[in-house]
Amino acid sequence: MVDRSGLKALPQATQQLILQLNELFVEFVGPIGWDLSHDIFMRCAPEAKFGPAAIRRYVNELSDQLENVADKRTFLQRAEKLLLQ
């Protein structure tokens, strides 16, 4: 189950982007990724301020959870495509 409590104050488009990034992250780490992404999001989004710099930081912090270099590179490439949509 996705915890969307931290997303409520964000614009709809930003909420959707974060959910897409979380889904991508879960593809690499499995279901525990939902909990990890929630914890990382809560650290990256103090007081619901989540602009472009915070989104980049969020992506980088998610990628830091990936130990496999190839997985990390692939995750970052796919995340970049989501950010450019």
C-alpha positions as CSV (number, residue, x, y, z in Angstrom):
1,M,0.0,0.0,0.0
2,V,1.3,3.4,-0.9
3,D,1.3,6.0,1.9
4,R,0.3,9.3,0.3
5,S,0.0,11.3,3.5
6,G,3.2,13.3,2.7
7,L,2.0,14.1,-0.8
8,K,-1.3,15.8,0.0
9,A,0.1,19.3,0.1
10,L,1.9,19.0,-3.2
11,P,0.4,19.9,-6.6
12,Q,-1.2,17.0,-8.4
13,A,1.5,16.8,-11.1
14,T,4.2,16.6,-8.4
15,Q,2.3,13.9,-6.6
16,Q,2.0,11.9,-9.8
17,L,5.8,12.2,-10.5
18,I,6.7,11.1,-6.9
19,L,4.4,8.1,-7.3
20,Q,6.0,7.2,-10.6
21,L,9.5,7.5,-9.1
22,N,8.4,5.3,-6.2
23,E,7.1,2.7,-8.5
24,L,10.3,2.7,-10.5
25,F,12.3,2.4,-7.2
26,V,10.2,-0.6,-6.2
27,E,11.0,-2.3,-9.4
28,F,14.6,-2.4,-8.3
29,V,14.3,-3.2,-4.5
30,G,11.0,-5.0,-4.2
31,P,8.1,-4.2,-1.9
32,I,10.3,-2.8,0.8
33,G,10.8,0.1,-1.6
34,W,7.5,1.6,-0.6
35,D,8.6,2.0,3.0
36,L,12.1,3.2,2.0
37,S,10.8,5.7,-0.5
38,H,8.3,7.0,2.1
39,D,11.1,7.5,4.7
40,I,13.3,9.2,2.1
41,F,10.5,11.4,0.9
42,M,9.7,12.6,4.4
43,R,13.4,13.6,4.8
44,C,13.5,15.4,1.4
45,A,10.2,17.3,1.8
46,P,10.2,19.4,4.9
47,E,7.0,21.3,5.4
48,A,5.7,20.3,1.9
49,K,8.3,22.3,0.0
50,F,9.2,20.1,-2.9
51,G,10.5,21.9,-5.9
52,P,12.8,20.8,-8.7
53,A,15.9,20.7,-6.5
54,A,14.2,18.6,-3.9
55,I,12.9,16.2,-6.5
56,R,16.5,15.8,-7.8
57,R,17.7,15.2,-4.3
58,Y,15.0,12.6,-3.8
59,V,16.0,10.7,-6.9
60,N,19.6,10.7,-5.8
61,E,18.8,9.5,-2.3
62,L,16.6,6.7,-3.8
63,S,19.5,5.7,-6.0
64,D,21.9,5.7,-3.1
65,Q,19.9,2.7,-1.7
66,L,20.9,0.7,-4.8
67,E,24.2,-1.2,-4.2
68,N,24.5,-2.6,-7.7
69,V,26.2,0.0,-9.9
70,A,24.4,-1.2,-13.1
71,D,21.0,-1.0,-11.3
72,K,21.9,2.5,-10.0
73,R,22.8,3.7,-13.5
74,T,19.6,2.2,-15.0
75,F,17.5,3.6,-12.2
76,L,18.9,7.1,-12.7
77,Q,18.5,6.9,-16.5
78,R,14.8,5.9,-16.2
79,A,14.2,8.5,-13.5
80,E,15.6,11.2,-15.7
81,K,13.2,10.2,-18.4
82,L,10.3,10.6,-15.9
83,L,11.6,14.0,-14.9
84,L,11.8,15.2,-18.5
85,Q,8.2,14.2,-19.4
